[in-house]
Amino acid sequence: MPNNAPGVENTFSALSDPTRRAVVQALSKGSATVSELAGSFDMALPSFTQHLGVLENAGLIVSHKQGRSRVCALNPSALKAAEDWLASYRREWEQRLDRLALHLDRVKEGEIE
């Protein structure tokens, strides 16, 4: 299993908040302005932009100025790093569970006690 990959801790920390997960989900459908994103949440704009800052600092989103608006987009490579980290643990646990199932089958068949 890999050591903690750089940035993965920040990714999971950023995704620990339901508001930030909802923003990531919204951006998975495409880019959006801060105003468009904020309209879905019942909070003051400064509080909402703090959430965006956490996501951006974690590398989960990128933003750029377009005219008078700030446009946000998902950064899929940050999610890919987290997915890869999880996949390594999933493989390890699947192997362990497969060995347990084999052992239980052998016990059931009376091969071992």
DSSP file (Angstrom, degrees, kcal/mol; ACC not computed):
  #  RESIDUE AA STRUCTURE BP1 BP2  ACC     N-H-->O    O-->H-N    N-H-->O    O-->H-N    TCO  KAPPA ALPHA  PHI   PSI    X-CA   Y-CA   Z-CA
    1    1 A M              0   0    0      0, 0.0    84,-0.1     0, 0.0     2,-0.0   0.000 360.0 360.0 360.0 144.5    0.0    0.0    0.0
    2    2 A P        -     0   0    0      0, 0.0     3,-0.1     0, 0.0     2,-0.0  -0.327 360.0-110.3 -74.6 155.8    1.3    3.5   -0.8
    3    3 A N        -     0   0    0      1,-0.2     2,-0.3    -2,-0.0     0, 0.0  -0.292  63.8 -62.6 -68.4 169.6    2.3    6.0    1.8
    4    4 A N        -     0   0    0      1,-0.1    -1,-0.2    -2,-0.0     3,-0.1  -0.413  62.6-128.8 -58.7 118.6    0.0    8.9    2.2
    5    5 A A    >>  -     0   0    0     -2,-0.3     3,-1.8     1,-0.1     4,-0.6  -0.425  30.8 -94.1 -69.6 142.6    0.2   10.6   -1.2
    6    6 A P  T 34 S+     0   0    0      0, 0.0    -1,-0.1     0, 0.0    -3,-0.0  -0.332 110.1  13.4 -57.8 134.3    1.0   14.3   -1.1
    7    7 A G  T 3> S+     0   0    0     -3,-0.1     4,-2.3     1,-0.1     5,-0.1   0.170  96.0 103.3  88.8 -19.6   -2.2   16.4   -1.2
    8    8 A V  H <> S+     0   0    0     -3,-1.8     4,-2.7     1,-0.2     5,-0.3   0.895  80.1  53.5 -64.9 -37.9   -4.5   13.4   -0.5
    9    9 A E  H  X S+     0   0    0     -4,-0.6     4,-2.4     1,-0.2    -1,-0.2   0.925 110.3  47.1 -60.5 -43.9   -4.9   14.6    3.1
   10   10 A N  H  > S+     0   0    0      2,-0.2     4,-2.6     1,-0.2    -2,-0.2   0.877 110.5  53.5 -64.5 -37.6   -5.9   18.1    1.8
   11   11 A T  H  X S+     0   0    0     -4,-2.3     4,-2.2     2,-0.2    -2,-0.2   0.955 112.5  42.0 -62.1 -50.6   -8.3   16.5   -0.6
   12   12 A F  H  < S+     0   0    0     -4,-2.7     4,-0.5     1,-0.2    -2,-0.2   0.869 113.9  52.6 -67.8 -35.2  -10.1   14.4    2.0
   13   13 A S  H >< S+     0   0    0     -4,-2.4     3,-0.9    -5,-0.3     4,-0.3   0.930 111.0  47.1 -63.5 -44.4  -10.1   17.3    4.5
   14   14 A A  H >< S+     0   0    0     -4,-2.6     3,-0.9     1,-0.2    -2,-0.2   0.876 112.7  49.6 -64.3 -37.2  -11.7   19.6    1.9
   15   15 A L  T 3< S+     0   0    0     -4,-2.2    -1,-0.2     1,-0.2    -2,-0.2   0.486  88.1  85.0 -82.2  -1.9  -14.3   17.0    1.0
   16   16 A S  T <  S+     0   0    0     -3,-0.9    -1,-0.2    -4,-0.5    -2,-0.2   0.679  76.8  79.3 -72.6 -15.5  -15.2   16.4    4.6
   17   17 A D  S <> S-     0   0    0     -3,-0.9     4,-2.2    -4,-0.3     5,-0.2  -0.796  75.7-142.8 -96.8 131.7  -17.6   19.3    4.5
   18   18 A P  H  > S+     0   0    0      0, 0.0     4,-2.1     0, 0.0     5,-0.1   0.835 100.6  55.1 -62.8 -32.3  -21.1   18.7    2.8
   19   19 A T  H  > S+     0   0    0      2,-0.2     4,-2.0     1,-0.2     5,-0.1   0.933 109.8  46.1 -64.5 -44.6  -21.1   22.2    1.3
   20   20 A R  H  > S+     0   0    0      1,-0.2     4,-2.3     2,-0.2    -1,-0.2   0.876 110.8  52.4 -68.6 -36.2  -17.8   21.6   -0.4
   21   21 A R  H  X S+     0   0    0     -4,-2.2     4,-2.4     1,-0.2    -1,-0.2   0.898 108.8  51.4 -63.7 -38.2  -18.9   18.2   -1.6
   22   22 A A  H  X S+     0   0    0     -4,-2.1     4,-2.5     2,-0.2    -2,-0.2   0.877 108.4  51.3 -65.8 -37.0  -22.0   19.8   -3.1
   23   23 A V  H  X S+     0   0    0     -4,-2.0     4,-2.7     2,-0.2    -2,-0.2   0.933 110.3  48.7 -64.6 -45.2  -19.8   22.3   -4.9
   24   24 A V  H  X S+     0   0    0     -4,-2.3     4,-1.2     1,-0.2    -2,-0.2   0.918 111.8  49.9 -60.3 -43.0  -17.7   19.6   -6.4
   25   25 A Q  H  < S+     0   0    0     -4,-2.4     4,-0.4     1,-0.2     3,-0.4   0.919 111.2  48.8 -61.9 -43.6  -20.8   17.7   -7.5
   26   26 A A  H >< S+     0   0    0     -4,-2.5     3,-1.3     1,-0.2    -2,-0.2   0.909 111.3  49.6 -62.6 -41.6  -22.2   20.9   -9.1
   27   27 A L  H >< S+     0   0    0     -4,-2.7     3,-1.2     1,-0.3    47,-0.5   0.674  93.5  74.2 -74.2 -15.8  -18.9   21.5  -10.9
   28   28 A S  T 3< S+     0   0    0     -4,-1.2    -1,-0.3    -3,-0.4    -2,-0.2   0.715  94.8  54.5 -67.1 -17.0  -18.8   17.9  -12.2
   29   29 A K  T <  S-     0   0    0     -3,-1.3    -1,-0.3    -4,-0.4     2,-0.2   0.555 128.9 -69.6 -89.8  -9.9  -21.6   19.1  -14.5
   30   30 A G    <   -     0   0    0     -3,-1.2    -1,-0.4    -4,-0.2    42,-0.1  -0.705  67.2 -43.6 140.9 168.1  -19.4   21.9  -15.9
   31   31 A S        -     0   0    0     -2,-0.2     2,-0.3    -3,-0.1    42,-0.2  -0.181  53.6-180.0 -61.6 154.8  -17.9   25.3  -15.0
   32   32 A A  E     -A   72   0A   0     40,-2.1    40,-3.3     4,-0.0     2,-0.1  -0.989  28.4-107.7-154.8 153.3  -19.9   27.9  -13.1
   33   33 A T  E  >  -A   71   0A   0     -2,-0.3     4,-2.5    38,-0.3    38,-0.2  -0.403  35.3-111.5 -76.6 161.1  -19.5   31.4  -11.8
   34   34 A V  H  > S+     0   0    0     36,-2.1     4,-3.1     1,-0.2     5,-0.2   0.908 120.3  52.7 -57.8 -42.3  -19.2   32.0   -8.1
   35   35 A S  H  > S+     0   0    0     35,-0.2     4,-1.6     2,-0.2    -1,-0.2   0.907 108.5  49.4 -62.0 -42.7  -22.6   33.7   -8.2
   36   36 A E  H  4 S+     0   0    0      1,-0.2     4,-0.4     2,-0.2    -1,-0.2   0.923 115.5  43.8 -62.2 -43.9  -24.2   30.7   -9.9
   37   37 A L  H >< S+     0   0    0     -4,-2.5     3,-1.5     1,-0.2    -2,-0.2   0.929 111.8  52.2 -66.3 -45.1  -22.7   28.3   -7.4
   38   38 A A  H >< S+     0   0    0     -4,-3.1     3,-2.1     1,-0.3     5,-0.3   0.787  93.9  73.1 -64.7 -28.2  -23.5   30.4   -4.4
   39   39 A G  T 3< S+     0   0    0     -4,-1.6    -1,-0.3     1,-0.3    -2,-0.2   0.715  91.5  57.9 -60.1 -21.0  -27.2   30.7   -5.4
   40   40 A S  T <  S+     0   0    0     -3,-1.5     2,-0.4    -4,-0.4    -1,-0.3   0.501  98.9  72.2 -86.7  -4.1  -27.8   27.1   -4.4
   41   41 A F  S <  S-     0   0    0     -3,-2.1     2,-1.5    -4,-0.2     7,-0.1  -0.905  73.9-136.2-121.5 141.7  -26.6   27.7   -0.8
   42   42 A D  S    S+     0   0    0     -2,-0.4     2,-0.3     2,-0.0    -3,-0.1  -0.588  70.9  95.4 -92.4  72.9  -28.3   29.5    2.1
   43   43 A M  S    S-     0   0    0     -2,-1.5    -2,-0.1    -5,-0.3     2,-0.0  -0.984  81.1 -84.3-155.0 160.7  -25.2   31.3    3.4
   44   44 A A     >  -     0   0    0     -2,-0.3     4,-2.2     1,-0.1     3,-0.4  -0.349  41.4-117.0 -66.7 148.0  -23.5   34.7    3.1
   45   45 A L  H  > S+     0   0    0      1,-0.2     4,-2.9     2,-0.2     5,-0.2   0.875 113.1  55.7 -57.1 -41.9  -21.2   35.1    0.0
   46   46 A P  H  > S+     0   0    0      0, 0.0     4,-1.3     0, 0.0    -1,-0.2   0.907 109.6  47.3 -59.9 -38.7  -18.1   35.6    2.2
   47   47 A S  H  > S+     0   0    0     -3,-0.4     4,-1.4     2,-0.2    -2,-0.2   0.915 112.9  49.1 -65.8 -41.9  -18.7   32.3    3.9
   48   48 A F  H  X S+     0   0    0     -4,-2.2     4,-1.9     1,-0.2     3,-0.3   0.910 107.6  53.3 -64.5 -42.2  -19.3   30.6    0.6
   49   49 A T  H  X S+     0   0    0     -4,-2.9     4,-2.1     1,-0.2    -1,-0.2   0.789 102.1  60.1 -67.1 -24.6  -16.2   32.0   -0.9
   50   50 A Q  H  X S+     0   0    0     -4,-1.3     4,-2.1    -5,-0.2    -1,-0.2   0.913 104.0  50.5 -64.8 -40.8  -14.2   30.6    2.0
   51   51 A H  H  X S+     0   0    0     -4,-1.4     4,-2.2    -3,-0.3    -2,-0.2   0.916 109.4  50.3 -61.2 -42.5  -15.4   27.1    1.0
   52   52 A L  H  X S+     0   0    0     -4,-1.9     4,-2.7     1,-0.2    -1,-0.2   0.891 107.6  54.6 -62.2 -38.3  -14.3   27.8   -2.5
   53   53 A G  H  X S+     0   0    0     -4,-2.1     4,-2.9     2,-0.2    -1,-0.2   0.895 107.0  49.9 -62.0 -40.9  -10.9   28.9   -1.1
   54   54 A V  H  X S+     0   0    0     -4,-2.1     4,-1.8     2,-0.2     6,-0.2   0.930 112.5  47.4 -62.9 -45.3  -10.5   25.6    0.7
   55   55 A L  H  <>S+     0   0    0     -4,-2.2     5,-2.1     1,-0.2     6,-1.0   0.895 114.3  46.9 -62.9 -40.2  -11.4   23.6   -2.4
   56   56 A E  H ><5S+     0   0    0     -4,-2.7     3,-1.2     4,-0.2    -2,-0.2   0.910 110.3  51.8 -70.3 -41.4   -9.0   25.7   -4.5
   57   57 A N  H 3<5S+     0   0    0     -4,-2.9    -1,-0.2     1,-0.3    -2,-0.2   0.833 108.8  52.0 -63.1 -31.6   -6.1   25.4   -1.9
   58   58 A A  T 3<5S-     0   0    0     -4,-1.8    -1,-0.3    -5,-0.2    -2,-0.2   0.552 116.2-118.7 -79.6  -7.6   -6.7   21.6   -2.0
   59   59 A G  T < 5S+     0   0    0     -3,-1.2    19,-0.4    -4,-0.3    -3,-0.2   0.545  81.7 120.2  83.3   7.1   -6.4   21.7   -5.8
   60   60 A L  S   <S+     0   0    0     -5,-2.1    15,-3.1    -6,-0.2     2,-0.3   0.806  77.1  24.1 -76.2 -29.0   -9.9   20.3   -6.3
   61   61 A I  E     -B   74   0A   0     -6,-1.0     2,-0.3    13,-0.3    13,-0.2  -0.926  64.7-155.4-131.3 159.3  -11.1   23.4   -8.2
   62   62 A V  E     -B   73   0A   0     11,-2.6    11,-2.6    -2,-0.3     2,-0.3  -0.935  13.5-167.2-126.0 153.8   -9.4   26.1  -10.3
   63   63 A S  E     -B   72   0A   0     -2,-0.3     2,-0.3     9,-0.2     9,-0.2  -0.976   7.4-176.9-140.9 156.5  -10.8   29.5  -11.0
   64   64 A H  E     -B   71   0A   0      7,-2.0     7,-3.0    -2,-0.3     2,-0.4  -0.987  33.1-103.7-148.5 155.6  -10.1   32.4  -13.3
   65   65 A K  E     -B   70   0A   0     -2,-0.3     2,-0.4     5,-0.2     5,-0.2  -0.649  31.9-178.6 -81.1 132.5  -11.5   35.9  -13.8
   66   66 A Q  E >   -B   69   0A   0      3,-3.4     3,-2.0    -2,-0.4     2,-0.4  -0.890  64.0 -54.1-133.1 102.1  -13.8   36.3  -16.8
   67   67 A G  T 3  S-     0   0    0     -2,-0.4    -2,-0.0     1,-0.3     0, 0.0  -0.537 120.6 -21.4  65.3-124.7  -15.0   39.9  -17.1
   68   68 A R  T 3  S+     0   0    0     -2,-0.4     2,-0.3    -3,-0.1    -1,-0.3   0.380 126.9  80.3 -96.1   3.3  -16.5   40.8  -13.8
   69   69 A S  E <  S- B   0  66A   0     -3,-2.0    -3,-3.4   -35,-0.0     2,-0.5  -0.742  71.2-134.5-110.3 156.6  -17.1   37.2  -12.7
   70   70 A R  E     - B   0  65A   0     -2,-0.3   -36,-2.1    -5,-0.2     2,-0.4  -0.961  23.2-154.5-107.6 124.7  -15.0   34.5  -11.3
   71   71 A V  E     -AB  33  64A   0     -7,-3.0    -7,-2.0    -2,-0.5     2,-0.3  -0.852   6.2-158.7-104.1 131.8  -15.5   31.2  -13.0
   72   72 A C  E     +AB  32  63A   0    -40,-3.3   -40,-2.1    -2,-0.4     2,-0.3  -0.835  10.7 179.7-110.3 147.0  -14.8   27.9  -11.2
   73   73 A A  E     - B   0  62A   0    -11,-2.6   -11,-2.6    -2,-0.3     2,-0.2  -0.981  32.0-103.0-142.7 153.4  -14.1   24.5  -12.7
   74   74 A L  E     - B   0  61A   0    -47,-0.5   -13,-0.3    -2,-0.3     3,-0.1  -0.481  21.8-142.7 -73.7 144.5  -13.3   21.1  -11.3
   75   75 A N    >>  -     0   0    0    -15,-3.1     3,-1.3    -2,-0.2     4,-1.0  -0.862  15.3-170.5-107.1  93.8   -9.7   19.9  -11.4
   76   76 A P  H 3> S+     0   0    0      0, 0.0     4,-2.3     0, 0.0     5,-0.2   0.762  77.5  67.2 -60.8 -26.8  -10.1   16.2  -12.2
   77   77 A S  H 3> S+     0   0    0      1,-0.2     4,-1.8     2,-0.2     5,-0.1   0.851  97.8  53.2 -65.6 -31.9   -6.5   15.3  -11.6
   78   78 A A  H <> S+     0   0    0     -3,-1.3     4,-1.5   -19,-0.4    -1,-0.2   0.902 110.9  46.3 -67.5 -40.1   -6.9   16.1   -7.9
   79   79 A L  H  X S+     0   0    0     -4,-1.0     4,-2.5     1,-0.2    -2,-0.2   0.859 108.4  57.2 -68.5 -34.3   -9.8   13.7   -7.7
   80   80 A K  H  X S+     0   0    0     -4,-2.3     4,-2.7     2,-0.2    -2,-0.2   0.891 103.4  53.1 -63.2 -40.0   -7.9   11.1   -9.6
   81   81 A A  H  X S+     0   0    0     -4,-1.8     4,-2.0     2,-0.2    -1,-0.2   0.913 111.5  45.6 -62.4 -42.2   -5.1   11.1   -7.0
   82   82 A A  H  X S+     0   0    0     -4,-1.5     4,-2.5     2,-0.2    -2,-0.2   0.900 112.2  51.7 -66.4 -40.7   -7.6   10.5   -4.2
   83   83 A E  H  X S+     0   0    0     -4,-2.5     4,-2.6     1,-0.2    -2,-0.2   0.908 109.6  49.6 -62.2 -42.4   -9.3    7.8   -6.3
   84   84 A D  H  X S+     0   0    0     -4,-2.7     4,-1.7     2,-0.2    -1,-0.2   0.901 110.3  50.8 -63.2 -41.3   -5.9    6.1   -6.9
   85   85 A W  H  X S+     0   0    0     -4,-2.0     4,-1.2     1,-0.2    -2,-0.2   0.932 113.3  45.0 -62.0 -46.4   -5.1    6.2   -3.1
   86   86 A L  H  X S+     0   0    0     -4,-2.5     4,-2.5     1,-0.2    -2,-0.2   0.887 108.1  58.4 -64.3 -39.3   -8.5    4.6   -2.3
   87   87 A A  H  X S+     0   0    0     -4,-2.6     4,-2.6     1,-0.2    -1,-0.2   0.869 101.0  55.4 -61.5 -37.5   -8.1    2.0   -5.0
   88   88 A S  H  X S+     0   0    0     -4,-1.7     4,-1.7     1,-0.2    -1,-0.2   0.902 111.7  43.5 -63.9 -39.2   -4.9    0.7   -3.5
   89   89 A Y  H  X S+     0   0    0     -4,-1.2     4,-2.5     2,-0.2    -2,-0.2   0.863 110.6  55.4 -72.3 -35.9   -6.7    0.1   -0.2
   90   90 A R  H  X S+     0   0    0     -4,-2.5     4,-2.6     2,-0.2    -2,-0.2   0.933 107.8  49.3 -61.2 -45.5   -9.7   -1.4   -1.9
   91   91 A R  H  X S+     0   0    0     -4,-2.6     4,-2.2     1,-0.2    -1,-0.2   0.923 110.8  50.5 -59.5 -44.8   -7.4   -3.9   -3.6
   92   92 A E  H  X S+     0   0    0     -4,-1.7     4,-2.1     1,-0.2    -2,-0.2   0.927 113.2  44.6 -60.1 -46.7   -5.8   -4.8   -0.3
   93   93 A W  H  X S+     0   0    0     -4,-2.5     4,-2.6     1,-0.2    -1,-0.2   0.850 110.4  54.5 -70.2 -33.7   -9.1   -5.3    1.4
   94   94 A E  H  X S+     0   0    0     -4,-2.6     4,-2.3    -5,-0.2    -1,-0.2   0.913 109.1  48.8 -64.0 -40.5  -10.6   -7.3   -1.4
   95   95 A Q  H  X S+     0   0    0     -4,-2.2     4,-2.2     2,-0.2    -2,-0.2   0.912 111.9  48.9 -64.3 -42.2   -7.6   -9.7   -1.2
   96   96 A R  H  X S+     0   0    0     -4,-2.1     4,-2.3     1,-0.2    -2,-0.2   0.920 112.3  47.6 -63.4 -43.3   -8.0  -10.0    2.5
   97   97 A L  H  X S+     0   0    0     -4,-2.6     4,-2.5     2,-0.2    -1,-0.2   0.866 109.6  53.4 -67.3 -35.5  -11.7  -10.7    2.2
   98   98 A D  H  X S+     0   0    0     -4,-2.3     4,-2.3     2,-0.2    -1,-0.2   0.911 109.7  48.3 -63.3 -42.3  -11.0  -13.3   -0.6
   99   99 A R  H  X S+     0   0    0     -4,-2.2     4,-2.4     2,-0.2    -2,-0.2   0.902 111.5  50.3 -64.6 -40.2   -8.6  -15.1    1.7
  100  100 A L  H  X S+     0   0    0     -4,-2.3     4,-2.8     2,-0.2    -2,-0.2   0.921 110.0  49.9 -63.2 -43.9  -11.1  -15.0    4.5
  101  101 A A  H  X S+     0   0    0     -4,-2.5     4,-2.3     2,-0.2    -2,-0.2   0.909 110.9  49.6 -61.4 -42.5  -13.8  -16.5    2.2
  102  102 A L  H  X S+     0   0    0     -4,-2.3     4,-2.1     2,-0.2    -1,-0.2   0.925 111.6  48.9 -61.8 -44.8  -11.5  -19.2    1.1
  103  103 A H  H  X S+     0   0    0     -4,-2.4     4,-2.2     1,-0.2    -2,-0.2   0.927 111.5  48.7 -60.7 -46.4  -10.6  -20.0    4.7
  104  104 A L  H  X S+     0   0    0     -4,-2.8     4,-2.6     1,-0.2    -1,-0.2   0.871 109.7  52.5 -64.1 -36.9  -14.3  -20.1    5.7
  105  105 A D  H  X S+     0   0    0     -4,-2.3     4,-2.1     2,-0.2    -1,-0.2   0.900 109.7  49.2 -63.0 -40.7  -15.1  -22.4    2.7
  106  106 A R  H  <>S+     0   0    0     -4,-2.1     5,-2.0     2,-0.2     6,-0.9   0.881 111.7  48.4 -67.6 -37.9  -12.3  -24.8    3.9
  107  107 A V  H ><5S+     0   0    0     -4,-2.2     3,-1.2     1,-0.2    -2,-0.2   0.928 111.2  50.8 -65.4 -44.3  -13.7  -24.8    7.4
  108  108 A K  H 3<5S+     0   0    0     -4,-2.6    -2,-0.2     1,-0.3    -1,-0.2   0.874 109.2  50.7 -61.1 -38.7  -17.2  -25.4    6.1
  109  109 A E  T 3<5S-     0   0    0     -4,-2.1    -1,-0.3    -5,-0.2    -2,-0.2   0.520 116.1-116.3 -78.8  -5.5  -16.0  -28.3    4.0
  110  110 A G  T < 5S+     0   0    0     -3,-1.2    -3,-0.2    -4,-0.4    -2,-0.1   0.582  79.8 125.6  83.0   9.7  -14.2  -29.8    7.1
  111  111 A E  S   <S+     0   0    0     -5,-2.0     2,-0.3    -6,-0.2    -4,-0.2   0.856  81.5  14.6 -68.7 -33.3  -10.7  -29.5    5.6
  112  112 A I              0   0    0     -6,-0.9    -2,-0.3    -9,-0.1    -1,-0.1  -0.948 360.0 360.0-137.8 158.2   -9.7  -27.5    8.7
  113  113 A E              0   0    0     -2,-0.3    -1,-0.1    -3,-0.1    -6,-0.1   0.394 360.0 360.0-109.9 360.0  -11.1  -26.9   12.1
